[in-house]
Amino acid sequence: MNHLTRTSTALALALTAMGAPAFADMDAARAFLDEHIGDMSVLTREEQEAELQWFIDAAEPHRGMSINVVSETITTHEWESRVLAPAFSAITGINVTHTLISEGDVVERLQTQLQTGENVFDMYVNDADLIGTHWRYQQTRNLTDWMAGEGADFTNPGLDLDDFIGTSMATGPDGKLYQLPVQQFANLYWFRHDWFSDPEIQAEFREEYGYDLGVPVNWSAYEDIAAFFTGREIDGVTVYGHMDYGRRDPSLGWRHTDAWLSMAGASDLGLPNGVPVDEWGIRVDENFRPVGSCMNRGGATNSPAAVYSIQKYVDWLNDYAPAAAAGMNFSESGPVPAQGNIAQQVFWYTAFTADMVAPDLPVMNEDGTPKWRMAPSPHGAYWQEGMKVGYQDAGSATLLESTPVDRAQAAWLYAQFIASKTVDVAKSHYGLTFIRESTLQHESFTERAPQLGGLIEFYRSPERDLWTDTGFNIPDYPRLAQLWWQNIGDASSGLRSAQEVMDSLCEQQEAVMARLERSGVQGDVGPLLNEITDDEYWLSQPGAPWPKLDDEKGEPITIAYEELIRRWTE
């Protein structure tokens, strides 16, 4: 039985059990469906109304309550805040204020509530990157137990967890689901397909470099392509071979924690995050207890591969990106490729897709198709088959234990509403951050796929499972994440070398973990640091940290985009 059949049956039973609808609320529900959903749903209109009727009835005990939820500012959450929150309030009588702030501020507010126990927000949409934090501290309601206990009467019979594509990222080592994905996007490679396909440009590249211009498989080819395009004039515009950002800002942290070190090849083999050394360079033991970050404790944060990754980041930012990029953050740099003077970007979030397909942009064709495409991220010189290949974000609804039960129940209803089958296709067309398999397979996305530059092909392929979020090795994401942007800001500004920055970073990570170990707050799953020994001891052991390569350039490799798409679709 497929997902839709199961859900249709559940909704039909629920509708039968509920009897006559509450017409005042259903009027608001029907108005919402007419204006914002229509046939953009995997559910029929009857099934949509049945699902919304369930929300009306389930919300009855909390009608009149006002709750506060928070998320980062991206296109998907803007639609939730502007469209879905008012609709939910009108339909259920639970008034929702959905606040949008930067991701760094979301993590800061979450950390405040974890530390003080005071209810700052009733629900956080925060990344499943925090799964190691939520699992260890046990201050987050695990949804597996919640849905069987205090949240049972408020759990939608049509939720259909099997239909979600990212729940594995929000599941702890204990097998419990701690967060519910409400948006999801990957970090891929972006490039100007029209330029890469131009016969004259192709001929010039081959003459200069001796191989075909195509999607770079490795950083060596990416660097050649960046050098080739930088300073070149195309259609009267001077273009750049690379785009990035370098301002000292929290977003500079996730620019690197989102798998940059593992893309370079610093982590161990093993999915989803490298075992036992992950993409932050943190080693854990067989019980997931963090034991080190620096090489002298078996970590890899300051290893040759990690230092190489930061040096390449700095070199490319300085040599191949617009001068203004060094002073930009994530949000400021995101729209730049759409302006038409960037040839490629090695580290590009698919969350930008919705803003990259506006019809009047220089990167769009008159027929509505893009001049650009997205492809798998190239990997660095230390990367080996079996290592993590890229990052995927799963922004997820999170309920903390310090939130009163009734407020958590109301917030849980809102979380399910913004992830429901009734609304998900329409929401996904607006934000293009997919969370449901049924939405991905909806015929409207088959029709729209040619306008989205490979996004649908990527998410419909099994390869999407190789892109994962930050995993279990990180014992306290809020405390450790802030160390990254503060240190790497010194590298991007030229204040310190890549080696000095990563030495400092690993030592500071271990200082945080040592405090957690002394406090005992995380019990028998918290850090248990290894004794300090010689770097060479660990470099001589199998796995990460990996010894320095004599040749960090390596042979450049490219592949035709059409071949990649063939692999994805097959």
Disulfide bonds with the S-S distance in Angstrom:
Cys294-Cys506 2.00
